Amino acid sequence: MASIQPLSPVRRSCRPIEGDTYESIATRELRAADIPEGVASLRGWNPHLGNRRSLDILVSDVVFLEAPPKVMNQGGWA
C-alpha cells in the first residue's frame, strides 16, 4: 500500500501588472508601511528576478510575497 504524502506548502505570490516596480508591489501586496524594508524583502525572496539584464519586472514574472518555507530533509526540518 502506498503511503500518502502531505501536500507541499505553497508560497504566496502575485503576477505583476504593466509598469509594476518593487515599490508598487510592496505597497499593494505587502501593505508595507516601510517601503524600503518591503522592497528588500521582495528582492531577497525573488533572486530569480535579478538574474537578467533588464531590471524591469515583467507581467509574465511570478513574484513571491513571502519567504520560502523550511524544507524537510530526512533528519527533520532544515
Backbone as numpy.savetxt, mean C-alpha at the origin, in Angstrom:
# Nx Ny Nz CAx CAy CAz Cx Cy Cz
-7.40 -36.72 3.54 -8.25 -35.54 3.54 -7.36 -34.30 3.54
-7.63 -33.37 2.67 -6.83 -32.14 2.58 -7.18 -31.21 3.73
-6.16 -30.54 4.24 -6.42 -29.58 5.31 -6.88 -28.25 4.71
-7.72 -27.56 5.44 -8.21 -26.26 4.99 -7.23 -25.18 5.44
-6.79 -24.38 4.49 -5.84 -23.31 4.77 -6.60 -22.02 5.04
-6.17 -21.24 6.04 -6.84 -19.96 6.29 -6.59 -18.99 5.15
-7.52 -18.08 4.96 -7.35 -17.05 3.94 -6.20 -16.13 4.30
-5.47 -15.70 3.30 -4.40 -14.73 3.52 -5.00 -13.35 3.77
-4.38 -12.57 4.64 -4.89 -11.20 4.83 -4.71 -10.38 3.55
-5.63 -9.47 3.32 -5.58 -8.61 2.14 -5.33 -7.18 2.60
-4.36 -6.54 1.98 -4.05 -5.16 2.32 -5.03 -4.20 1.68
-5.42 -3.17 2.44 -6.24 -2.11 1.86 -5.45 -1.43 0.76
-6.12 -1.12 -0.33 -5.45 -0.46 -1.46 -6.47 0.40 -2.19
-5.96 1.22 -3.11 -6.84 2.04 -3.94 -6.25 2.12 -5.33
-7.09 2.51 -6.28 -6.65 2.82 -7.63 -6.67 4.34 -7.75
-5.57 4.95 -8.12 -5.51 6.42 -8.25 -6.46 6.94 -9.32
-6.82 8.20 -9.16 -7.57 8.89 -10.20 -6.61 9.80 -10.95
-6.99 10.22 -12.12 -6.13 11.06 -12.96 -5.59 12.25 -12.18
-4.28 12.46 -12.20 -3.65 13.60 -11.55 -3.34 13.40 -10.07
-3.62 12.20 -9.53 -3.33 11.95 -8.12 -1.84 12.07 -7.83
-1.54 12.50 -6.62 -0.18 12.55 -6.10 -0.18 11.82 -4.76
1.01 11.60 -4.21 1.07 10.99 -2.87 0.29 11.86 -1.88
0.39 13.17 -2.04 -0.29 14.09 -1.13 -1.81 13.97 -1.23
-2.33 13.92 -2.45 -3.79 13.83 -2.61 -4.32 12.49 -2.12
-3.57 11.43 -2.33 -4.00 10.11 -1.84 -3.94 10.06 -0.32
-2.89 10.61 0.27 -2.79 10.64 1.74 -3.95 11.42 2.34
-4.31 12.53 1.73 -5.41 13.35 2.23 -6.74 12.62 2.11
-6.99 12.04 0.94 -8.28 11.41 0.68 -8.43 10.04 1.36
-7.43 9.19 1.22 -7.57 7.80 1.67 -7.13 7.57 3.11
-6.08 8.28 3.53 -5.59 8.09 4.90 -6.19 9.11 5.85
-6.81 10.14 5.28 -7.34 11.25 6.07 -6.25 11.75 7.03
-5.06 11.84 6.46 -3.87 12.20 7.23 -3.90 13.67 7.62
-3.86 13.93 8.93 -3.75 15.29 9.42 -2.35 15.81 9.16
-1.37 14.92 9.26 0.03 15.26 9.00 0.38 14.71 7.61
0.23 15.55 6.59 0.41 15.12 5.20 1.82 14.55 4.96
2.91 15.21 5.41 4.23 14.62 5.17 4.38 13.22 5.78
3.77 13.00 6.94 3.84 11.66 7.55 3.03 10.65 6.72
1.87 11.07 6.22 1.06 10.20 5.36 1.78 9.86 4.07
2.44 10.85 3.47 3.20 10.62 2.23 4.36 9.66 2.51
5.06 9.82 3.62 6.17 8.94 3.97 5.67 7.50 4.15
4.51 7.35 4.78 3.93 6.01 4.94 3.60 5.39 3.59
2.94 6.15 2.73 2.60 5.64 1.39 3.85 5.22 0.62
4.88 6.04 0.67 6.13 5.69 -0.05 6.76 4.43 0.53
6.70 4.26 1.84 7.26 3.07 2.48 6.48 1.81 2.15
5.16 1.92 2.03 4.32 0.76 1.74 4.26 0.42 0.26
4.77 1.32 -0.61 4.65 1.16 -2.06 5.99 1.34 -2.78
7.02 0.58 -2.39 8.32 0.78 -3.05 8.27 0.48 -4.55
7.31 -0.34 -4.99 7.17 -0.65 -6.41 6.85 0.58 -7.24
6.29 1.62 -6.64 5.96 2.84 -7.39 7.19 3.71 -7.62
8.22 3.53 -6.84 9.43 4.32 -6.99 10.47 3.69 -7.89
10.18 2.50 -8.40 11.15 1.76 -9.20 10.97 1.96 -10.70
10.61 3.16 -11.09 10.48 3.47 -12.52 10.99 4.89 -12.77
11.18 5.20 -14.01 11.75 6.51 -14.36 10.80 7.65 -14.06
9.51 7.45 -14.32 8.52 8.48 -14.06 8.15 8.48 -12.59
8.09 9.64 -11.98 7.71 9.74 -10.58 6.20 9.89 -10.43
5.49 9.99 -11.56 4.05 10.16 -11.52 3.37 8.88 -11.07
2.23 9.04 -10.39 1.38 7.92 -10.05 0.40 7.76 -11.20
0.28 6.54 -11.70 -0.57 6.27 -12.85 -1.91 5.72 -12.41
-2.95 5.92 -13.21 -4.28 5.41 -12.87 -4.30 3.88 -12.86
-3.33 3.25 -13.50 -3.26 1.79 -13.52 -2.51 1.22 -12.31
-1.94 2.08 -11.47 -1.21 1.62 -10.28 -2.16 1.08 -9.22
-1.62 0.22 -8.38 -2.30 -0.20 -7.15 -1.50 0.44 -6.02
-2.15 1.25 -5.21 -1.49 1.95 -4.11 -1.96 1.33 -2.80
-1.03 0.72 -2.07 -1.37 0.12 -0.78 -1.54 1.22 0.26
-2.57 1.06 1.10 -2.92 2.07 2.09 -2.58 1.63 3.51
-1.86 0.54 3.64 -1.42 0.06 4.94 -0.19 -0.80 4.77
0.50 -1.01 5.87 1.72 -1.81 5.86 1.39 -3.26 5.52
2.37 -3.99 4.99 2.11 -5.41 4.71 1.88 -6.17 6.01
1.05 -7.22 5.96 0.83 -8.01 7.17 2.09 -8.80 7.52
2.18 -9.17 8.77 3.28 -10.05 9.16 3.09 -11.38 8.45
4.20 -11.97 8.04 4.15 -13.22 7.29 4.41 -14.37 8.25
3.60 -15.40 8.10 3.78 -16.56 8.95 4.80 -17.49 8.28
5.83 -17.85 9.02 6.79 -18.80 8.51 6.59 -20.13 9.25
7.42 -21.11 8.97 7.24 -22.42 9.58 7.40 -22.40 11.09
8.17 -21.48 11.61 8.40 -21.43 13.05 7.42 -20.52 13.78
6.48 -19.90 13.07 5.55 -18.97 13.70 5.56 -17.66 12.96
5.10 -16.62 13.59 5.04 -15.31 12.94 6.41 -14.71 12.82
6.69 -14.10 11.70 7.99 -13.46 11.47 8.05 -12.12 12.15
